């Protein structure tokens, strides 16, 4: 899989899984792993067919990163033997997550936002629907308080939730969630270079 082998001017801006498979020279099952594990960012529509949309820029970045770090993109043992379409997320085992580093990373991502956020704003940031975020509040996953029947979430508690296993293992992740997990590894690598 090499970026120089592809004439990107002929590649559409939005691709389907089959196009990705052909460009990456991999099997359907391998392409499915890249998409479902979040290693290749995509938009999942929930439909039974043609449910994945992949941006050309994301595929270009994916292939380039794959060339530099092929070990990160290795398909886990047993993946091809799994029956059905149920997929385990592999972030926690493949990306070594340090609690303090992860807090710092999400503080960096949210630094432009106020210290207290409305549920609507959290929805805009994360790509998850307002009912989902309200459920996080109701079930105690995220600490919040109410003002005039509006749920308000302090940013520090939102970051705590982002760092929790409950958040990282959400099965159907939003595009923002997937890209934030992917970019954590790159951010940590750049951060380690700067601290040398």
C-alpha positions as CSV (number, residue, x, y, z in Angstrom):
1,X,0.0,0.0,0.0
2,X,1.8,3.2,-1.2
3,X,0.5,6.7,-1.6
4,X,2.7,7.3,-4.7
5,X,1.0,4.3,-6.5
6,X,-2.4,6.1,-6.4
7,X,-3.4,8.9,-8.8
8,X,-5.4,10.9,-6.2
9,X,-6.8,13.3,-8.8
10,X,-9.0,10.4,-10.0
11,X,-10.1,9.4,-6.6
12,X,-13.5,10.8,-5.5
13,X,-13.8,13.0,-2.4
14,X,-16.0,10.5,-0.6
15,X,-15.4,6.8,-0.9
16,X,-17.2,3.6,0.0
17,X,-15.7,0.6,1.7
18,X,-15.2,-1.3,-1.6
19,X,-13.2,1.6,-3.1
20,X,-11.1,1.8,0.0
21,X,-10.5,-2.0,-0.2
22,X,-9.3,-1.7,-3.8
23,X,-7.0,1.3,-3.1
24,X,-5.5,-0.4,-0.1
25,X,-5.1,-3.7,-1.8
26,X,-6.7,-5.6,1.1
27,X,-9.6,-8.0,1.7
28,X,-13.1,-6.9,2.6
29,X,-12.7,-8.3,6.1
30,X,-9.4,-6.3,6.6
31,X,-11.1,-3.1,5.3
32,X,-14.0,-3.7,7.7
33,X,-11.5,-4.0,10.6
34,X,-9.8,-0.6,9.7
35,X,-13.3,1.0,9.6
36,X,-14.9,-0.6,12.7
37,X,-11.8,-0.2,14.9
38,X,-11.6,3.5,14.0
39,X,-8.1,3.2,12.5
40,X,-9.5,4.7,9.3
41,X,-12.0,7.5,10.2
42,X,-15.4,7.2,8.5
43,X,-19.0,8.2,8.8
44,X,-21.3,5.3,9.7
45,X,-24.9,5.7,8.5
46,X,-26.3,2.7,10.2
47,X,-27.8,1.3,6.9
48,X,-27.5,-2.3,6.0
49,X,-25.5,-1.7,2.8
50,X,-23.2,1.1,1.8
51,X,-23.1,2.3,5.4
52,X,-19.5,3.6,5.4
53,X,-18.4,6.9,3.9
54,X,-14.7,7.7,3.9
55,X,-13.2,11.1,3.0
56,X,-10.3,11.0,0.5
57,X,-8.1,13.1,2.9
58,X,-8.6,10.6,5.7
59,X,-7.7,7.7,3.4
60,X,-4.5,9.6,2.3
61,X,-3.5,10.2,5.9
62,X,-4.3,6.6,6.8
63,X,-2.1,5.2,4.0
64,X,0.8,7.5,4.8
65,X,0.6,6.6,8.5
66,X,0.2,2.9,7.7
67,X,3.5,3.1,5.7
68,X,5.3,4.7,8.6
69,X,3.8,2.6,11.4
70,X,2.6,-0.7,9.9
71,X,2.7,-2.4,13.4
72,X,-0.2,-0.2,14.6
73,X,-2.4,-1.3,11.7
74,X,-1.8,-5.1,12.1
75,X,-5.1,-7.0,12.2
76,X,-5.4,-8.7,15.6
77,X,-5.1,-12.5,15.9
78,X,-8.5,-14.2,15.6
79,X,-10.1,-11.3,13.6
80,X,-10.7,-13.4,10.5
81,X,-12.2,-16.2,12.5
82,X,-14.8,-14.1,14.2
83,X,-18.3,-14.9,13.0
84,X,-20.9,-12.3,12.2
85,X,-20.4,-8.6,12.1
86,X,-19.7,-7.9,15.8
87,X,-16.5,-6.1,16.2
88,X,-14.5,-5.4,19.3
89,X,-12.8,-2.0,19.6
90,X,-9.1,-2.3,19.9
91,X,-8.1,1.1,21.2
92,X,-7.3,0.4,24.8
93,X,-5.0,-2.5,24.1
94,X,-3.2,-1.2,21.0
95,X,-2.8,2.4,22.1
96,X,-1.0,2.6,25.4
97,X,-3.1,5.1,27.3
98,X,-1.7,7.0,30.2
99,X,-4.4,8.6,32.4
100,X,-2.6,11.9,33.0
101,X,-1.6,12.2,29.3
102,X,-5.1,11.5,28.2
103,X,-6.5,14.2,30.5
104,X,-3.9,16.6,29.2
105,X,-4.8,15.7,25.6
106,X,-8.5,16.4,26.1
107,X,-7.7,19.6,28.0
108,X,-5.7,20.6,24.9
109,X,-8.6,19.7,22.5
110,X,-11.2,21.6,24.6
111,X,-9.1,24.6,25.5
112,X,-11.1,27.0,23.3
113,X,-14.4,26.1,25.0
114,X,-15.8,27.6,28.3
115,X,-15.4,25.9,31.6
116,X,-19.1,24.9,31.7
117,X,-20.9,23.6,28.6
118,X,-24.5,23.1,27.7
119,X,-25.6,19.7,26.5
120,X,-26.2,21.2,23.0
121,X,-22.6,22.4,22.8
122,X,-21.3,19.0,24.0
123,X,-23.4,17.4,21.2
124,X,-21.8,19.8,18.6
125,X,-18.3,19.0,19.8
126,X,-18.6,15.2,20.1
127,X,-21.0,14.4,17.3
128,X,-23.3,12.5,19.7
129,X,-27.0,13.4,19.8
130,X,-28.5,15.5,22.6
131,X,-30.6,12.4,23.9
132,X,-27.4,10.4,24.2
133,X,-25.6,13.1,26.2
134,X,-28.7,13.6,28.4
135,X,-28.6,9.9,29.1
136,X,-24.9,10.1,30.1
137,X,-26.0,12.8,32.6
138,X,-29.1,10.9,33.8
139,X,-27.2,7.6,34.4
140,X,-24.3,9.3,36.3
141,X,-21.6,8.8,33.6
142,X,-21.1,12.6,33.5
143,X,-21.5,14.9,36.5
144,X,-23.7,17.9,35.7
145,X,-26.0,20.5,37.3
146,X,-29.2,22.1,36.0
147,X,-30.1,25.7,35.5
148,X,-33.7,26.5,34.5
149,X,-34.2,22.9,33.3
150,X,-31.0,23.0,31.2
151,X,-28.3,20.5,31.9
152,X,-24.8,22.1,32.3
153,X,-21.6,20.0,32.2
154,X,-18.4,21.4,33.8
155,X,-15.6,20.8,31.3
156,X,-13.4,19.1,33.9
157,X,-16.1,16.4,34.4
158,X,-16.6,16.0,30.7
159,X,-12.9,15.4,30.3
160,X,-13.0,12.8,33.1
161,X,-15.7,11.0,31.2
162,X,-13.7,11.2,27.9
163,X,-10.9,9.5,29.8
164,X,-13.1,6.7,31.2
165,X,-13.3,3.2,29.9
166,X,-17.1,3.7,29.4
167,X,-16.5,6.4,26.8
168,X,-13.6,4.7,25.1
169,X,-15.5,1.5,24.6
170,X,-18.7,3.0,23.1
171,X,-19.4,0.6,20.2
172,X,-20.7,3.0,17.6
173,X,-18.4,6.0,17.8
174,X,-19.0,9.4,16.3
175,X,-16.5,10.7,13.7
176,X,-15.1,13.1,16.3
177,X,-14.7,10.3,18.8
178,X,-12.8,8.1,16.4
179,X,-10.5,10.9,15.2
180,X,-9.8,12.0,18.7
181,X,-8.7,8.5,19.7
182,X,-6.6,8.2,16.5
183,X,-5.0,11.6,17.0
184,X,-4.1,10.9,20.6
185,X,-1.3,8.6,19.5
186,X,0.1,11.2,17.1
187,X,-0.3,13.9,19.8
188,X,1.6,11.8,22.3
189,X,4.4,11.1,19.8
190,X,4.8,14.8,19.0
191,X,4.6,15.7,22.6
192,X,7.4,13.2,23.4
193,X,9.6,14.7,20.6
194,X,9.1,18.2,22.0
195,X,10.0,17.1,25.6
196,X,13.3,15.7,24.4
